[in-house]
Amino acid sequence: MPMDRAALADFLTRRRDALQPSDVGLTAGPRRRAPGLRREEVAHLTGMSVDYYARLEQARSPQPSTQMLQALARTLRLSRDETDHLHRLAGHPAPDRTGSSRHVRPVLLHVLDQLDDCAAFVCSDLDEVLAQNRLSVLLQGDHSGRTGLRASSTYTWFTEPGAQDGIVAEDRPEHSRVRVADLRATWSRRHGDADVRALVDALLDESPEFAEIWERHEVGVKHLQHKRFVHPRIGELTVDCETLATDEDGQRLIILGAAPGSDAHGRLQLLRVLGEQTLEV
């Protein structure tokens, strides 16, 4: 399937012009004259260089990867049909719709943008982080661009040194138990799917901790209502955790927040300010 650079450039330009800064959680500012988002705003939100995005809109870029296209689809708030169209214009087949969907509906992305005093993210039923708001990135790190098994935060939790360091040490066993129980429920629901089998097999092979918990056959373990993080810039903080499931897509919206006026709320706002100062440097 050849890449249609001219049509791709026109499609990206039109979708960018159709969005307002408020649609993606940005402030318009007093000097904005042209409608829509700026190229540099799309590039920043997508995680690519401004030069590369400009070349996409100028029909002179190399073929973008499917990971880059998914990131662009999230930034531009594309529907499923529009996302499929984007892939085909770029010379790729439309994303596989079997199993758990990786397409985050625009309404969920809009919710993420509005939650500016909470950390919020959308994840799949394999704990692949599909979208994050700014405060989630600052609190938990940027999960965009991860591919293969590493796209699953459950895989990295059990296999990568330091992956558990952001959680208070005495709470980590319960976090492990919840992760395994969630994955067991996914396995029970669609264990015939290749992505589920590959993840479970890799974890059983690489993590004795995972293997031991997996043998317990626990499903439906109650999710933690509070999480205690350890952050290198703001120290320890306890946040409320709310999980909203969207069963049709196998996705969950996770919201991490704190009551206004509380110490944790103040620390989250400090983290947001520190992040904005870093961007300005």
Buried (B, 14 or more C-beta within 10 A) or exposed (E): EEBBBEBBBBBBBEBBEEBEBEBBBBEEEEEEEEEBBBBEBBBBBBBBEBEBBBBBBEBEBEBBEBBBBBBBBBBBBBEBEBBBBBBBBBBBEEBEEEBBBBBBBBEBBBBBBEBEEBBBBBBBBBBBBBBBBBBBBBBBEEBBBBEEBBBBBBBBBBBEEEBBEBBBEEBBEEBBBBBBBBBBBBBEEBEEBEBBEBBBEBBEEEBEBBBEBBEEEBBEBEBBEEBBBBBEEBEEBBBBBBEEEBEEBBBBBBBBBBEEEBEBBBBBBBBBEEBEEEEEE
